[in-house]
Amino acid sequence: MTRTDEVYGRLRADILGGRLVPGQRLKFGQLRDGYSTNMGATREALTRLVGEGLVDVTPHQGYRVVSLSHRDLADLTVARIEIETRLLTLSLRDGDLAWEARLVAAYHVLERTPLIGPNDPDRPSDAWNAAHTAFHEALIGGCPNRRLSAIARSLREEGELYRQWSISLGGRSRDRAADDHRELLEPALARDAQVAADRLGAHIAHTADLLIRCATDEPTPGALQHPSVERPS
């Protein structure tokens, strides 16, 4: 691992974990001292994070953690629901017994992994985040279309920041984590595509419902026109 890789990994983890908050300015001097690195590695790491949509850069103003945006969250949520529910339908149609076994195993790991780690009681543990990602990838992993899968993975990575913030900023319930994912597992194993797709859409939309009240920009009329995305009151 290079120094750039190390700084990138730590910065990314701190953004996803909410330790660097939305809109926070990322000053080179503070990052250099806080991460015990040099300017070159810091700049390269920030450039990679800009490419992932986790950091914004503005001429003459520098780098900031991406802000919460009503419009971006709405657009991303609708796109994820459209792509992931379609992939889930294909996964249920084409997934074989091996796919079922991977899905059950991924759920088992997720269910048995503590949501909150001992060192950071306010945010999901890295182990739970990894298990959560693995479960959702397994859920749609029965679909053989690699291009659709790549699009879904890219959208999920963008949505990961919002999902993390839905717990630390939006007050997402930690008690329902196992039940929420069991409600996705059961219709998937039963090959009930309609119920599974409806529940996955609602699952994705819940993140938007929690966070959209925290957005800093004005709502865009019609931005949340999707049957699985409810406009918050």
ABEGO torsion letter per residue (X at the ends): XBAAAAAAAAAAAAAAAGABBBGBBBBAAAAAAAAGBBAAAAAAAAAAAAAAGABBBBBGAEBBBBBBBAAAAAAAAAAAAAAAAAAAAAAAAABBAAAAAAAAAAAAAAAABBABBAABAABBBAAAAAAAAAAAAAAAAABABAAAAAAAAAAAAAAAAAAAAAAAAAGBBAAAAAAAAAAAAAAAAAGBAAAAAAAAAAAAAAAAAAAAAABABBBBBGAABBAABBBBX
